[in-house]
Amino acid sequence: MDQFRADAEQLSHIIMEMQRCFVLHLCKELAPGGVSFPQFFLLAALDHKEVLTMSAIAQKMGHTTAAASGLVARLENLDYVVRSSAREDRRKVMVCSTEKGSALVRRIREEMVGNLMKVMTHLTRGEQKAWLHIYSKIYDYCQTKDDPPKDDPPLRRKSRRGLLMSRRFESGTR
């Protein structure tokens, strides 16, 4: 079991360094477009799904609906997304990527593919296939962790005031 932990610690270090390397490069690519890392992830999701509701965006990003709305507003101001009301329910806000937003995602993805191809030249064909296989398994695991069970309602985050009130209640002060 000690070797298992040592391997996990080594992987932790490697992953942190890889993320730092890729995130720094990605941030340099995002800067000219005026887009943050979370905004890019949202744009990429919209480019993949075509249209998302504000609720789906909030869930995907792990934000409240209000925070997701701010994220969308910034992208809308940059002409990367547009919002519209759903025909069946005008209260339901739909968000989709514009051509400008899709072009940014394509350009960044192409950069990422180029960078990964450079890394892959240092691996044998067998190592490349193994890397893809392992990362696909990790990706599948992460996807199941991100999707809450369909039967359970989403957990609501307590506000600061709600947390303060519950702590006061627990300690006997009001």
C-alpha positions as a printed Julia matrix, in Angstrom:
174×3 Matrix{Float64}:
   0.0    0.0     0.0
   2.96   2.34    0.59
   3.96   2.06   -3.09
   0.36   2.82   -4.1
   0.49   6.06   -2.08
   3.96   6.94   -3.39
   2.71   6.48   -6.97
  -0.32   8.66   -6.23
   1.92  11.37   -4.76
   4.18  11.26   -7.82
   1.14  11.47  -10.13
  -0.17  14.4    -8.08
   3.08  16.28   -8.65
   3.14  15.43  -12.36
  -0.5   16.48  -12.86
   0.06  19.79  -11.06
   3.07  20.57  -13.26
   1.25  19.53  -16.45
  -1.74  21.67  -15.53
   0.5   24.63  -14.75
   2.26  24.22  -18.1
  -0.92  23.82  -20.15
  -2.92  26.44  -18.22
  -0.17  29.05  -18.56
  -0.03  28.45  -22.31
  -3.83  28.43  -22.58
  -4.07  31.69  -20.62
  -1.64  33.32  -23.07
  -3.92  32.2   -25.9
  -7.06  33.42  -24.13
  -5.69  36.86  -23.2
  -5.99  38.41  -26.7
  -9.65  37.33  -26.82
 -10.3   38.87  -23.4
 -11.62  35.54  -22.11
 -10.93  33.92  -18.74
 -10.36  30.23  -18.17
 -13.95  29.59  -16.87
 -15.38  31.61  -19.76
 -13.44  29.47  -22.23
 -14.75  26.27  -20.65
 -18.29  27.6   -20.99
 -17.66  28.6   -24.62
 -16.24  25.13  -25.35
 -19.3   23.49  -23.75
 -21.63  25.69  -25.79
 -19.69  24.91  -28.94
 -20.13  21.2   -28.18
 -23.8   21.31  -27.1
 -24.94  24.21  -29.31
 -27.54  25.52  -26.8
 -27.65  25.4   -23.0
 -30.11  26.78  -20.47
 -28.84  29.07  -17.72
 -29.61  26.31  -15.2
 -27.53  23.8   -17.17
 -24.68  26.32  -17.4
 -24.79  26.94  -13.63
 -24.73  23.19  -12.98
 -21.92  22.53  -15.47
 -19.77  25.34  -14.1
 -20.56  24.57  -10.44
 -21.92  28.11   -9.96
 -25.15  29.63   -8.77
 -27.5   30.77  -11.53
 -26.64  34.39  -10.67
 -22.89  33.74  -11.06
 -23.51  31.87  -14.32
 -25.56  34.83  -15.53
 -22.6   37.15  -14.88
 -20.3   34.8   -16.77
 -22.68  34.74  -19.74
 -23.12  38.53  -19.61
 -19.35  39.06  -19.98
 -19.23  36.67  -22.95
 -22.29  38.36  -24.43
 -20.58  41.78  -24.16
 -17.66  40.34  -26.15
 -20.11  39.0   -28.8
 -19.09  35.37  -28.09
 -22.59  34.23  -27.03
 -26.22  35.31  -27.39
 -29.13  34.79  -25.02
 -32.74  34.23  -25.95
 -35.95  33.11  -24.31
 -37.32  29.64  -24.97
 -40.48  29.57  -27.09
 -42.34  27.23  -24.74
 -41.43  29.18  -21.58
 -40.24  32.76  -21.84
 -38.73  32.57  -18.34
 -36.28  29.92  -19.57
 -33.12  31.6   -20.89
 -31.22  29.79  -23.64
 -27.58  30.56  -24.46
 -25.69  29.7   -27.63
 -22.28  30.49  -29.06
 -21.93  33.01  -31.88
 -19.7   32.42  -34.9
 -17.09  34.63  -33.22
 -17.24  32.44  -30.07
 -17.03  29.22  -32.08
 -14.06  30.6   -34.03
 -12.22  31.36  -30.77
 -12.87  27.82  -29.48
 -11.67  26.29  -32.77
  -8.49  28.4   -32.75
  -7.66  27.52  -29.13
  -8.44  23.83  -29.67
  -6.2   23.79  -32.73
  -3.4   25.26  -30.59
  -4.02  22.58  -27.96
  -3.95  19.81  -30.57
  -0.67  21.16  -31.93
   0.87  21.26  -28.45
  -0.3   17.72  -27.66
   1.12  16.48  -30.96
   4.49  17.96  -29.96
   4.32  16.08  -26.64
   3.27  12.88  -28.39
   6.36  12.9   -30.61
   8.32  12.01  -27.45
   6.26   8.82  -27.03
   6.22   5.55  -28.95
   3.01   4.67  -30.82
   2.22   2.17  -28.04
   2.73   4.83  -25.35
   0.51   7.23  -27.3
  -2.29   4.65  -27.43
  -1.8    3.82  -23.72
  -1.93   7.56  -22.82
  -5.17   7.99  -24.75
  -6.64   4.84  -23.19
  -5.75   5.9   -19.63
  -6.93   9.49  -20.11
 -10.2    8.21  -21.63
 -10.81   6.14  -18.51
 -10.04   9.12  -16.26
 -12.32  11.32  -18.39
 -15.18   8.81  -18.1
 -14.71   8.69  -14.33
 -14.75  12.49  -14.1
 -17.92  12.67  -16.21
 -19.77  10.34  -13.83
 -18.57  12.42  -10.86
 -19.82  15.65  -12.48
 -23.31  14.31  -13.23
 -25.53  14.29  -10.14
 -27.94  11.35   -9.85
 -31.16  12.07  -11.78
 -33.4   11.13   -8.82
 -31.76  13.45   -6.29
 -32.56  17.17   -6.35
 -29.48  19.39   -6.69
 -27.98  20.48   -3.39
 -28.48  24.12   -2.56
 -25.53  26.01   -1.23
 -26.14  27.88    1.99
 -25.65  31.59    1.83
 -23.18  33.25    4.18
 -26.08  34.49    6.27
 -27.6   31.0     6.33
 -24.3   29.49    7.45
 -23.92  32.15   10.15
 -27.48  31.56   11.37
 -27.02  27.77   11.47
 -23.72  28.16   13.39
 -25.39  30.49   15.89
 -28.23  28.02   16.29
 -25.79  25.15   16.87
 -23.89  27.15   19.48
 -27.08  28.25   21.22
 -26.87  31.94   20.29
 -29.32  33.65   18.01
